[in-house]
Amino acid sequence: GSTLQLGIGGIPNAITPFLLDRKDLGIHTEMFTDGMVDLYEAGVITNRRKTLWKGKMVGAFALGSQKLYDFVNNNLGVEFQQGKVTNDPYVIGRNHKMISINTALQVDVFGQVCSQSIGYKHFSGTGGQLDTHRGAQLSDGGRGIIALHSTARGGKISTIVPILSEGAEVTVPSHDIDTVVTEFGIADLKGLCVRDRAQALIQIAHPDFRDQLRDEVMRLGIIPRF
């Protein structure tokens, strides 16, 4: 019965096989992806229980394979709206059980999310990440999820960090954070103090970096001790 928004990148598409046992999902997204076609063809996406545009998948643009473009072409079950509509948090929030799933480059122990730069080096635009993340949390039963690999550069660096890299752009501020997921678990951060956030995030960091993260958090004085 949930309505989904899936962001750009490998992780949002990678989750679609794990949704094949769900029922009556809907789509209200900025970007249509290949995974949405797979879920529709499997009978998982029906849009029957959506609050807005019932019976239709709604988005602003499509990016993917030829299969995706063929699917949306002349499809009366797909409706393209302007970004100012699809990405309006107050419109998004009117969907019952709205679930936003986006990825990131770094998340620090305060809950700040960087999805657009590697230090000073610009990597990607923000897209609608903050809009959809906030909109999902305005929804009854909604949730804003940031999903990322626990490491980068072939496991050499941790994406869970004590503080964002110098020059990193903040995409989702700490006061907007909800749920962060890695392959090692789930950190529900909403309403937690910095100490509890740090503990929850270090727990879902790669095991090779957990002790290092604890030491650095204490060295910087973010938390006196665990």
KOLSE-509904 format. One record per residue (C-alpha): residue in one letter; x, y, z. Coordinates in steps of 0.1 Angstrom, whole numbers, plus 5000, padded with zeros to 4 digits. Layout:
# residues N
<balo><resn>A</resn><xx>X</xx><yy>Y</yy><zz>Z</zz></balo>
...
This chain:
# residues 226
<balo><resn>G</resn><xx>5000</xx><yy>5000</yy><zz>5000</zz></balo>
<balo><resn>S</resn><xx>5030</xx><yy>5023</yy><zz>5001</zz></balo>
<balo><resn>T</resn><xx>5038</xx><yy>5049</yy><zz>4975</zz></balo>
<balo><resn>L</resn><xx>5075</xx><yy>5050</yy><zz>4965</zz></balo>
<balo><resn>Q</resn><xx>5101</xx><yy>5075</yy><zz>4953</zz></balo>
<balo><resn>L</resn><xx>5134</xx><yy>5060</yy><zz>4942</zz></balo>
<balo><resn>G</resn><xx>5164</xx><yy>5083</yy><zz>4935</zz></balo>
<balo><resn>I</resn><xx>5192</xx><yy>5080</yy><zz>4910</zz></balo>
<balo><resn>G</resn><xx>5221</xx><yy>5055</yy><zz>4914</zz></balo>
<balo><resn>G</resn><xx>5226</xx><yy>5018</yy><zz>4917</zz></balo>
<balo><resn>I</resn><xx>5212</xx><yy>5013</yy><zz>4952</zz></balo>
<balo><resn>P</resn><xx>5176</xx><yy>5024</yy><zz>4945</zz></balo>
<balo><resn>N</resn><xx>5174</xx><yy>5001</yy><zz>4914</zz></balo>
<balo><resn>A</resn><xx>5191</xx><yy>4973</yy><zz>4933</zz></balo>
<balo><resn>I</resn><xx>5163</xx><yy>4972</yy><zz>4959</zz></balo>
<balo><resn>T</resn><xx>5135</xx><yy>4964</yy><zz>4935</zz></balo>
<balo><resn>P</resn><xx>5141</xx><yy>4925</yy><zz>4936</zz></balo>
<balo><resn>F</resn><xx>5135</xx><yy>4927</yy><zz>4973</zz></balo>
<balo><resn>L</resn><xx>5101</xx><yy>4943</yy><zz>4968</zz></balo>
<balo><resn>L</resn><xx>5086</xx><yy>4915</yy><zz>4947</zz></balo>
<balo><resn>D</resn><xx>5066</xx><yy>4901</yy><zz>4977</zz></balo>
<balo><resn>R</resn><xx>5049</xx><yy>4935</yy><zz>4983</zz></balo>
<balo><resn>K</resn><xx>5014</xx><yy>4944</yy><zz>4971</zz></balo>
<balo><resn>D</resn><xx>4996</xx><yy>4974</yy><zz>4957</zz></balo>
<balo><resn>L</resn><xx>5026</xx><yy>4998</yy><zz>4957</zz></balo>
<balo><resn>G</resn><xx>5023</xx><yy>5031</yy><zz>4940</zz></balo>
<balo><resn>I</resn><xx>5048</xx><yy>5055</yy><zz>4924</zz></balo>
<balo><resn>H</resn><xx>5052</xx><yy>5092</yy><zz>4930</zz></balo>
<balo><resn>T</resn><xx>5087</xx><yy>5101</yy><zz>4920</zz></balo>
<balo><resn>E</resn><xx>5109</xx><yy>5126</yy><zz>4903</zz></balo>
<balo><resn>M</resn><xx>5126</xx><yy>5100</yy><zz>4881</zz></balo>
<balo><resn>F</resn><xx>5111</xx><yy>5069</yy><zz>4865</zz></balo>
<balo><resn>T</resn><xx>5136</xx><yy>5040</yy><zz>4866</zz></balo>
<balo><resn>D</resn><xx>5140</xx><yy>5005</yy><zz>4851</zz></balo>
<balo><resn>G</resn><xx>5132</xx><yy>4989</yy><zz>4884</zz></balo>
<balo><resn>M</resn><xx>5098</xx><yy>5004</yy><zz>4884</zz></balo>
<balo><resn>V</resn><xx>5089</xx><yy>4987</yy><zz>4852</zz></balo>
<balo><resn>D</resn><xx>5100</xx><yy>4954</yy><zz>4866</zz></balo>
<balo><resn>L</resn><xx>5078</xx><yy>4959</yy><zz>4896</zz></balo>
<balo><resn>Y</resn><xx>5049</xx><yy>4969</yy><zz>4875</zz></balo>
<balo><resn>E</resn><xx>5052</xx><yy>4938</yy><zz>4852</zz></balo>
<balo><resn>A</resn><xx>5054</xx><yy>4916</yy><zz>4883</zz></balo>
<balo><resn>G</resn><xx>5021</xx><yy>4930</yy><zz>4895</zz></balo>
<balo><resn>V</resn><xx>5036</xx><yy>4947</yy><zz>4926</zz></balo>
<balo><resn>I</resn><xx>5029</xx><yy>4983</yy><zz>4914</zz></balo>
<balo><resn>T</resn><xx>4992</xx><yy>4987</yy><zz>4909</zz></balo>
<balo><resn>N</resn><xx>4988</xx><yy>5024</yy><zz>4921</zz></balo>
<balo><resn>R</resn><xx>4953</xx><yy>5013</yy><zz>4934</zz></balo>
<balo><resn>R</resn><xx>4959</xx><yy>5025</yy><zz>4969</zz></balo>
<balo><resn>K</resn><xx>4976</xx><yy>5058</yy><zz>4961</zz></balo>
<balo><resn>T</resn><xx>4962</xx><yy>5090</yy><zz>4976</zz></balo>
<balo><resn>L</resn><xx>4970</xx><yy>5113</yy><zz>4946</zz></balo>
<balo><resn>W</resn><xx>4966</xx><yy>5103</yy><zz>4909</zz></balo>
<balo><resn>K</resn><xx>4951</xx><yy>5070</yy><zz>4919</zz></balo>
<balo><resn>G</resn><xx>4958</xx><yy>5044</yy><zz>4893</zz></balo>
<balo><resn>K</resn><xx>4988</xx><yy>5062</yy><zz>4878</zz></balo>
<balo><resn>M</resn><xx>5025</xx><yy>5063</yy><zz>4881</zz></balo>
<balo><resn>V</resn><xx>5035</xx><yy>5100</yy><zz>4884</zz></balo>
<balo><resn>G</resn><xx>5070</xx><yy>5114</yy><zz>4878</zz></balo>
<balo><resn>A</resn><xx>5089</xx><yy>5143</yy><zz>4862</zz></balo>
<balo><resn>F</resn><xx>5112</xx><yy>5125</yy><zz>4838</zz></balo>
<balo><resn>A</resn><xx>5126</xx><yy>5090</yy><zz>4829</zz></balo>
<balo><resn>L</resn><xx>5162</xx><yy>5078</yy><zz>4828</zz></balo>
<balo><resn>G</resn><xx>5171</xx><yy>5043</yy><zz>4820</zz></balo>
<balo><resn>S</resn><xx>5170</xx><yy>5017</yy><zz>4792</zz></balo>
<balo><resn>Q</resn><xx>5150</xx><yy>5015</yy><zz>4760</zz></balo>
<balo><resn>K</resn><xx>5127</xx><yy>4992</yy><zz>4778</zz></balo>
<balo><resn>L</resn><xx>5118</xx><yy>5020</yy><zz>4802</zz></balo>
<balo><resn>Y</resn><xx>5113</xx><yy>5045</yy><zz>4774</zz></balo>
<balo><resn>D</resn><xx>5090</xx><yy>5020</yy><zz>4755</zz></balo>
<balo><resn>F</resn><xx>5070</xx><yy>5015</yy><zz>4787</zz></balo>
<balo><resn>V</resn><xx>5063</xx><yy>5051</yy><zz>4794</zz></balo>
<balo><resn>N</resn><xx>5056</xx><yy>5060</yy><zz>4757</zz></balo>
<balo><resn>N</resn><xx>5019</xx><yy>5065</yy><zz>4752</zz></balo>
<balo><resn>N</resn><xx>5012</xx><yy>5047</yy><zz>4785</zz></balo>
<balo><resn>L</resn><xx>4980</xx><yy>5061</yy><zz>4800</zz></balo>
<balo><resn>G</resn><xx>4990</xx><yy>5046</yy><zz>4833</zz></balo>
<balo><resn>V</resn><xx>5020</xx><yy>5070</yy><zz>4834</zz></balo>
<balo><resn>E</resn><xx>5016</xx><yy>5107</yy><zz>4840</zz></balo>
<balo><resn>F</resn><xx>5044</xx><yy>5133</yy><zz>4837</zz></balo>
<balo><resn>Q</resn><xx>5041</xx><yy>5164</yy><zz>4858</zz></balo>
<balo><resn>Q</resn><xx>5063</xx><yy>5194</yy><zz>4862</zz></balo>
<balo><resn>G</resn><xx>5090</xx><yy>5191</yy><zz>4888</zz></balo>
<balo><resn>K</resn><xx>5074</xx><yy>5219</yy><zz>4909</zz></balo>
<balo><resn>V</resn><xx>5045</xx><yy>5195</yy><zz>4913</zz></balo>
<balo><resn>T</resn><xx>5062</xx><yy>5161</yy><zz>4918</zz></balo>
<balo><resn>N</resn><xx>5089</xx><yy>5176</yy><zz>4941</zz></balo>
<balo><resn>D</resn><xx>5067</xx><yy>5198</yy><zz>4962</zz></balo>
<balo><resn>P</resn><xx>5071</xx><yy>5184</yy><zz>4998</zz></balo>
<balo><resn>Y</resn><xx>5035</xx><yy>5193</yy><zz>5006</zz></balo>
<balo><resn>V</resn><xx>5022</xx><yy>5175</yy><zz>4975</zz></balo>
<balo><resn>I</resn><xx>5044</xx><yy>5145</yy><zz>4983</zz></balo>
<balo><resn>G</resn><xx>5033</xx><yy>5144</yy><zz>5019</zz></balo>
<balo><resn>R</resn><xx>4996</xx><yy>5140</yy><zz>5009</zz></balo>
<balo><resn>N</resn><xx>5004</xx><yy>5105</yy><zz>4998</zz></balo>
<balo><resn>H</resn><xx>4996</xx><yy>5079</yy><zz>5025</zz></balo>
<balo><resn>K</resn><xx>5027</xx><yy>5058</yy><zz>5035</zz></balo>
<balo><resn>M</resn><xx>5051</xx><yy>5077</yy><zz>5012</zz></balo>
<balo><resn>I</resn><xx>5085</xx><yy>5061</yy><zz>5012</zz></balo>
<balo><resn>S</resn><xx>5115</xx><yy>5081</yy><zz>4998</zz></balo>
<balo><resn>I</resn><xx>5147</xx><yy>5061</yy><zz>4990</zz></balo>
<balo><resn>N</resn><xx>5178</xx><yy>5080</yy><zz>4980</zz></balo>
<balo><resn>T</resn><xx>5216</xx><yy>5074</yy><zz>4982</zz></balo>
<balo><resn>A</resn><xx>5246</xx><yy>5094</yy><zz>4995</zz></balo>
<balo><resn>L</resn><xx>5283</xx><yy>5098</yy><zz>4994</zz></balo>
<balo><resn>Q</resn><xx>5288</xx><yy>5104</yy><zz>5031</zz></balo>
<balo><resn>V</resn><xx>5268</xx><yy>5106</yy><zz>5063</zz></balo>
<balo><resn>D</resn><xx>5284</xx><yy>5120</yy><zz>5095</zz></balo>
<balo><resn>V</resn><xx>5276</xx><yy>5112</yy><zz>5131</zz></balo>
<balo><resn>F</resn><xx>5254</xx><yy>5143</yy><zz>5134</zz></balo>
<balo><resn>G</resn><xx>5232</xx><yy>5130</yy><zz>5106</zz></balo>
<balo><resn>Q</resn><xx>5243</xx><yy>5154</yy><zz>5079</zz></balo>
<balo><resn>V</resn><xx>5241</xx><yy>5138</yy><zz>5045</zz></balo>
<balo><resn>C</resn><xx>5263</xx><yy>5147</yy><zz>5015</zz></balo>
<balo><resn>S</resn><xx>5252</xx><yy>5135</yy><zz>4981</zz></balo>
<balo><resn>Q</resn><xx>5266</xx><yy>5161</yy><zz>4958</zz></balo>
<balo><resn>S</resn><xx>5303</xx><yy>5166</yy><zz>4964</zz></balo>
<balo><resn>I</resn><xx>5335</xx><yy>5148</yy><zz>4974</zz></balo>
<balo><resn>G</resn><xx>5351</xx><yy>5174</yy><zz>4996</zz></balo>
<balo><resn>Y</resn><xx>5354</xx><yy>5205</yy><zz>4975</zz></balo>
<balo><resn>K</resn><xx>5350</xx><yy>5186</yy><zz>4942</zz></balo>
<balo><resn>H</resn><xx>5314</xx><yy>5188</yy><zz>4929</zz></balo>
<balo><resn>F</resn><xx>5301</xx><yy>5153</yy><zz>4920</zz></balo>
<balo><resn>S</resn><xx>5264</xx><yy>5156</yy><zz>4913</zz></balo>
<balo><resn>G</resn><xx>5234</xx><yy>5179</yy><zz>4915</zz></balo>
<balo><resn>T</resn><xx>5211</xx><yy>5176</yy><zz>4945</zz></balo>
<balo><resn>G</resn><xx>5181</xx><yy>5166</yy><zz>4924</zz></balo>
<balo><resn>G</resn><xx>5149</xx><yy>5163</yy><zz>4944</zz></balo>
<balo><resn>Q</resn><xx>5165</xx><yy>5144</yy><zz>4973</zz></balo>
<balo><resn>L</resn><xx>5158</xx><yy>5169</yy><zz>5000</zz></balo>
<balo><resn>D</resn><xx>5123</xx><yy>5176</yy><zz>4986</zz></balo>
<balo><resn>T</resn><xx>5113</xx><yy>5140</yy><zz>4985</zz></balo>
<balo><resn>H</resn><xx>5130</xx><yy>5132</yy><zz>5018</zz></balo>
<balo><resn>R</resn><xx>5110</xx><yy>5160</yy><zz>5036</zz></balo>
<balo><resn>G</resn><xx>5078</xx><yy>5152</yy><zz>5018</zz></balo>
<balo><resn>A</resn><xx>5079</xx><yy>5115</yy><zz>5028</zz></balo>
<balo><resn>Q</resn><xx>5082</xx><yy>5125</yy><zz>5065</zz></balo>
<balo><resn>L</resn><xx>5051</xx><yy>5148</yy><zz>5061</zz></balo>
<balo><resn>S</resn><xx>5032</xx><yy>5117</yy><zz>5050</zz></balo>
<balo><resn>D</resn><xx>5010</xx><yy>5097</yy><zz>5074</zz></balo>
<balo><resn>G</resn><xx>5031</xx><yy>5065</yy><zz>5078</zz></balo>
<balo><resn>G</resn><xx>5059</xx><yy>5079</yy><zz>5056</zz></balo>
<balo><resn>R</resn><xx>5096</xx><yy>5075</yy><zz>5059</zz></balo>
<balo><resn>G</resn><xx>5127</xx><yy>5092</yy><zz>5043</zz></balo>
<balo><resn>I</resn><xx>5155</xx><yy>5066</yy><zz>5038</zz></balo>
<balo><resn>I</resn><xx>5191</xx><yy>5073</yy><zz>5029</zz></balo>
<balo><resn>A</resn><xx>5207</xx><yy>5040</yy><zz>5016</zz></balo>
<balo><resn>L</resn><xx>5244</xx><yy>5038</yy><zz>5009</zz></balo>
<balo><resn>H</resn><xx>5273</xx><yy>5014</yy><zz>5008</zz></balo>
<balo><resn>S</resn><xx>5293</xx><yy>5014</yy><zz>5040</zz></balo>
<balo><resn>T</resn><xx>5326</xx><yy>5019</yy><zz>5021</zz></balo>
<balo><resn>A</resn><xx>5339</xx><yy>5035</yy><zz>4990</zz></balo>
<balo><resn>R</resn><xx>5370</xx><yy>5032</yy><zz>4968</zz></balo>
<balo><resn>G</resn><xx>5370</xx><yy>4994</yy><zz>4970</zz></balo>
<balo><resn>G</resn><xx>5366</xx><yy>4993</yy><zz>5008</zz></balo>
<balo><resn>K</resn><xx>5394</xx><yy>5018</yy><zz>5015</zz></balo>
<balo><resn>I</resn><xx>5373</xx><yy>5045</yy><zz>5031</zz></balo>
<balo><resn>S</resn><xx>5342</xx><yy>5046</yy><zz>5052</zz></balo>
<balo><resn>T</resn><xx>5311</xx><yy>5065</yy><zz>5041</zz></balo>
<balo><resn>I</resn><xx>5300</xx><yy>5068</yy><zz>5077</zz></balo>
<balo><resn>V</resn><xx>5323</xx><yy>5096</yy><zz>5090</zz></balo>
<balo><resn>P</resn><xx>5328</xx><yy>5116</yy><zz>5122</zz></balo>
<balo><resn>I</resn><xx>5323</xx><yy>5149</yy><zz>5103</zz></balo>
<balo><resn>L</resn><xx>5317</xx><yy>5155</yy><zz>5066</zz></balo>
<balo><resn>S</resn><xx>5349</xx><yy>5161</yy><zz>5046</zz></balo>
<balo><resn>E</resn><xx>5361</xx><yy>5197</yy><zz>5044</zz></balo>
<balo><resn>G</resn><xx>5342</xx><yy>5215</yy><zz>5017</zz></balo>
<balo><resn>A</resn><xx>5315</xx><yy>5188</yy><zz>5014</zz></balo>
<balo><resn>E</resn><xx>5281</xx><yy>5202</yy><zz>5005</zz></balo>
<balo><resn>V</resn><xx>5252</xx><yy>5193</yy><zz>5029</zz></balo>
<balo><resn>T</resn><xx>5223</xx><yy>5178</yy><zz>5009</zz></balo>
<balo><resn>V</resn><xx>5201</xx><yy>5167</yy><zz>5038</zz></balo>
<balo><resn>P</resn><xx>5206</xx><yy>5186</yy><zz>5070</zz></balo>
<balo><resn>S</resn><xx>5209</xx><yy>5168</yy><zz>5103</zz></balo>
<balo><resn>H</resn><xx>5175</xx><yy>5181</yy><zz>5115</zz></balo>
<balo><resn>D</resn><xx>5158</xx><yy>5165</yy><zz>5085</zz></balo>
<balo><resn>I</resn><xx>5174</xx><yy>5130</yy><zz>5088</zz></balo>
<balo><resn>D</resn><xx>5152</xx><yy>5100</yy><zz>5094</zz></balo>
<balo><resn>T</resn><xx>5166</xx><yy>5066</yy><zz>5085</zz></balo>
<balo><resn>V</resn><xx>5200</xx><yy>5056</yy><zz>5072</zz></balo>
<balo><resn>V</resn><xx>5207</xx><yy>5021</yy><zz>5059</zz></balo>
<balo><resn>T</resn><xx>5239</xx><yy>5002</yy><zz>5049</zz></balo>
<balo><resn>E</resn><xx>5245</xx><yy>4966</yy><zz>5042</zz></balo>
<balo><resn>F</resn><xx>5252</xx><yy>4962</yy><zz>5079</zz></balo>
<balo><resn>G</resn><xx>5219</xx><yy>4974</yy><zz>5092</zz></balo>
<balo><resn>I</resn><xx>5194</xx><yy>5003</yy><zz>5099</zz></balo>
<balo><resn>A</resn><xx>5199</xx><yy>5034</yy><zz>5119</zz></balo>
<balo><resn>D</resn><xx>5167</xx><yy>5052</yy><zz>5130</zz></balo>
<balo><resn>L</resn><xx>5180</xx><yy>5087</yy><zz>5138</zz></balo>
<balo><resn>K</resn><xx>5148</xx><yy>5107</yy><zz>5141</zz></balo>
<balo><resn>G</resn><xx>5147</xx><yy>5124</yy><zz>5175</zz></balo>
<balo><resn>L</resn><xx>5180</xx><yy>5110</yy><zz>5187</zz></balo>
<balo><resn>C</resn><xx>5207</xx><yy>5131</yy><zz>5204</zz></balo>
<balo><resn>V</resn><xx>5242</xx><yy>5133</yy><zz>5189</zz></balo>
<balo><resn>R</resn><xx>5256</xx><yy>5106</yy><zz>5212</zz></balo>
<balo><resn>D</resn><xx>5228</xx><yy>5081</yy><zz>5202</zz></balo>
<balo><resn>R</resn><xx>5231</xx><yy>5091</yy><zz>5166</zz></balo>
<balo><resn>A</resn><xx>5268</xx><yy>5084</yy><zz>5166</zz></balo>
<balo><resn>Q</resn><xx>5263</xx><yy>5050</yy><zz>5182</zz></balo>
<balo><resn>A</resn><xx>5236</xx><yy>5040</yy><zz>5158</zz></balo>
<balo><resn>L</resn><xx>5256</xx><yy>5051</yy><zz>5127</zz></balo>
<balo><resn>I</resn><xx>5289</xx><yy>5035</yy><zz>5139</zz></balo>
<balo><resn>Q</resn><xx>5269</xx><yy>5003</yy><zz>5144</zz></balo>
<balo><resn>I</resn><xx>5260</xx><yy>5002</yy><zz>5107</zz></balo>
<balo><resn>A</resn><xx>5295</xx><yy>5013</yy><zz>5095</zz></balo>
<balo><resn>H</resn><xx>5318</xx><yy>4986</yy><zz>5081</zz></balo>
<balo><resn>P</resn><xx>5333</xx><yy>4966</yy><zz>5110</zz></balo>
<balo><resn>D</resn><xx>5368</xx><yy>4975</yy><zz>5098</zz></balo>
<balo><resn>F</resn><xx>5362</xx><yy>5012</yy><zz>5106</zz></balo>
<balo><resn>R</resn><xx>5341</xx><yy>5011</yy><zz>5137</zz></balo>
<balo><resn>D</resn><xx>5369</xx><yy>5014</yy><zz>5163</zz></balo>
<balo><resn>Q</resn><xx>5385</xx><yy>5041</yy><zz>5142</zz></balo>
<balo><resn>L</resn><xx>5353</xx><yy>5060</yy><zz>5141</zz></balo>
<balo><resn>R</resn><xx>5347</xx><yy>5058</yy><zz>5179</zz></balo>
<balo><resn>D</resn><xx>5383</xx><yy>5070</yy><zz>5186</zz></balo>
<balo><resn>E</resn><xx>5380</xx><yy>5099</yy><zz>5161</zz></balo>
<balo><resn>V</resn><xx>5346</xx><yy>5110</yy><zz>5175</zz></balo>
<balo><resn>M</resn><xx>5361</xx><yy>5112</yy><zz>5210</zz></balo>
<balo><resn>R</resn><xx>5393</xx><yy>5128</yy><zz>5198</zz></balo>
<balo><resn>L</resn><xx>5373</xx><yy>5156</yy><zz>5182</zz></balo>
<balo><resn>G</resn><xx>5353</xx><yy>5161</yy><zz>5213</zz></balo>
<balo><resn>I</resn><xx>5320</xx><yy>5154</yy><zz>5195</zz></balo>
<balo><resn>I</resn><xx>5313</xx><yy>5129</yy><zz>5223</zz></balo>
<balo><resn>P</resn><xx>5336</xx><yy>5128</yy><zz>5254</zz></balo>
<balo><resn>R</resn><xx>5334</xx><yy>5090</yy><zz>5257</zz></balo>
<balo><resn>F</resn><xx>5312</xx><yy>5060</yy><zz>5247</zz></balo>
